[in-house]
Each structure stands twice: as C-alpha cells, then as structure tokens.
Amino acid sequence: MRAVEFQEYGGPEVLRVVQTAAPEPGPGQVTVEAVWAGVNFADVKARSEGYRVASLPYRPGLEVSGRVRAVGAGVEELRVGQEVAALVDGGGYAEVVLAEAARVFPLPDGLDLRTAATLPTVLPTAHALVHEVGRLRAGESVLVHGAAGGIGTAVGQLARAAGAGAVYGVASSDAKADYALKHGYDHVFRPDTFETDVRRATGGRGVDLVLDPVGGDTLRRGLEALADFGRLVSFGNASGADPWRVGQAELYARGLSVAGFSVLGLAQTAPGALRALTERALRTVHDGTVVLPVTAEFPLADAAEAHRLIGGRASMGKLLLRVSD
C-alpha cells in the first residue's frame, strides 16, 4: 500500500510517499481502507517538531474516513465493508489505516465519506468546547481564537445554535474574518487588539467564555477579555510558548476559571466518554446544525502541499487528502 511518512523533522519537503505492507488488526482493532484523510495543525507540529511522535519514521494523520477492511478478535459492533470515520493516534496518511475499534464510528445515513473525514478531531472538540467543557448557556457571549479554522468554523455554528448572545472571533486577515462571519460570528477581531476590541464591543463587560488554542501571551490576554465569573478553555498551544500556569492572582479576584481539553487525551484516558461525545457531535452534522466546508483537497501524494498551506496559517475551514476513489 501507499503511505506518507517522514524520517526526519523539518519542512513539508521531508514528507515522502512510501510503499509498505498493509497493517493487520489485532484484538479490539480494525483496519480501514481509507478514502479521505483529514489534515490538522497537529500533523504539521508532528512533522516540524516531533509533537506526539514516539519514534521515526512516523506517519502523520489523526482522522480518516473509508470502509472497514478487516476486524480483529473481539470486535462485534463493526463489519467488513461498513462506511466509518476513525480517530487514530497517527498513521492516517495511508491507504490502509489501523484503528482501535472504540474510536471507529459508523456513519449515520446520509453522511458521505468526504464530509465524514472532516469530523473525528474537529467536531468532538468543537462540541466539547461549547457544551461539555465550556458550558455555554443561552444569552452568554463567547470569544473564539482561530475563528476561520476547522474548529472555529464548527464552534461558531454550535454557539449560535446554543443561543449565544454574541459570538466573537479572532482571525489574522480580512479574508479569514469574512469567512468566519459566514459561519456564525457577529464580529471578528485581530490578534493584536482582541482584548480591547472585546471590551469595547461589550461596553466594558467582557465575554463569558474564551476558547483559546494559542496559549502563551494570548491566553493571558484572554483572561483580561473575560467578564466577572468568566471561563477560559485552553485547547492547544499553537504559540509554542511554555505551558501556561494560572493561579490565585489571576483568578480569585473576579471569580474566573480556566479549563483544558484535548480530544486525543480523552481518547487515551476515557474512550467511552469520547465515543459518547462523538456520537452527540455527529448528530449536529446529521441534523444540519453544523456544516463544515472543505476548502482545499489534495491527492495523498501531495500531502506536502497541504502542509505548506496549513502551516502558512493561510488556510480556512478544513483540508483533506484524497486517498482513493
């Protein structure tokens, strides 16, 4: 089978197409004949700096859609030929992908494979940020960094459907701001002035919820954008800054709270919770609450081009690799 991997860290050019044997499922596992693979910023970080990479060579890719090829011992809820989406720890850039059965999700009727490939990381994350962790209530306001990205696109729509009083975004260009405004956002601010813009937009009050994938100084400035009793959820560290630390001085005086979320972490520690979360999240696509546009797609062999686009911070919506027809 064909797969894309890298043997050293570096730029997109280190990605190579290789021919290798297809994996076979062990107990509790399945293999998926991939049709589409999602491209995520975590894949770029893995290639460039070894994020979540245990050893080299490494095959990136956290989400795929396709058809079940084979099932391992003890797997009863999935069958060969079934159309599924899967969340994996890596290895998604391949024609055959090994996955834990607990993280393989049969597609609801009417959900096509192309759309399904956009969902395993983005949609559960977005749902958790709005509901399970962010606990957004009707009438509350929310500020979302990366509003034009895949997660931001889904969050804007979920927040609007949840009855948010105002949905504010942060984006780095006019094109990204225009895109976000079409997907649930009321106003979109620039990264260098967002906290003052939020205060101005809310009459000095601040927002009830901030969702931050950036970390570092952006996270601390996000605390300044919160209303009294506000909540901030950290779900990434795209800045590469040292891990954040928040304590009494920042939180106690105004009753603020900070939480964190990682869909990959949840997959490792609480697969049952991940499955329930994903099933809830998938229903929002099935019922039309969320539409996640694919803004660019590439053949598997052109994975490096997809990495150049997403790594250059110019992409919007969701990027896919077309693995097979």
Secondary structure as GFF3:
##gff-version 3
##sequence-region A 1 325
A	DSSP	beta_strand	2	5	.	.	.	ID=ss1
A	DSSP	three_ten_helix	12	14	.	.	.	ID=ss2
A	DSSP	beta_strand	16	19	.	.	.	ID=ss3
A	DSSP	beta_strand	29	39	.	.	.	ID=ss4
A	DSSP	alpha_helix	41	49	.	.	.	ID=ss5
A	DSSP	beta_strand	63	71	.	.	.	ID=ss6
A	DSSP	beta_strand	83	87	.	.	.	ID=ss7
A	DSSP	beta_strand	96	100	.	.	.	ID=ss8
A	DSSP	three_ten_helix	101	103	.	.	.	ID=ss9
A	DSSP	beta_strand	104	106	.	.	.	ID=ss10
A	DSSP	alpha_helix	113	116	.	.	.	ID=ss11
A	DSSP	alpha_helix	122	127	.	.	.	ID=ss12
A	DSSP	pi_helix	128	132	.	.	.	ID=ss13
A	DSSP	beta_strand	141	145	.	.	.	ID=ss14
A	DSSP	alpha_helix	150	161	.	.	.	ID=ss15
A	DSSP	beta_strand	166	170	.	.	.	ID=ss16
A	DSSP	alpha_helix	174	181	.	.	.	ID=ss17
A	DSSP	beta_strand	187	189	.	.	.	ID=ss18
A	DSSP	alpha_helix	194	201	.	.	.	ID=ss19
A	DSSP	beta_strand	207	212	.	.	.	ID=ss20
A	DSSP	alpha_helix	216	224	.	.	.	ID=ss21
A	DSSP	beta_strand	226	234	.	.	.	ID=ss22
A	DSSP	alpha_helix	248	251	.	.	.	ID=ss23
A	DSSP	three_ten_helix	252	254	.	.	.	ID=ss24
A	DSSP	beta_strand	257	260	.	.	.	ID=ss25
A	DSSP	alpha_helix	263	269	.	.	.	ID=ss26
A	DSSP	alpha_helix	271	286	.	.	.	ID=ss27
A	DSSP	beta_strand	294	299	.	.	.	ID=ss28
A	DSSP	three_ten_helix	300	302	.	.	.	ID=ss29
A	DSSP	alpha_helix	303	311	.	.	.	ID=ss30
A	DSSP	beta_strand	318	322	.	.	.	ID=ss31
###
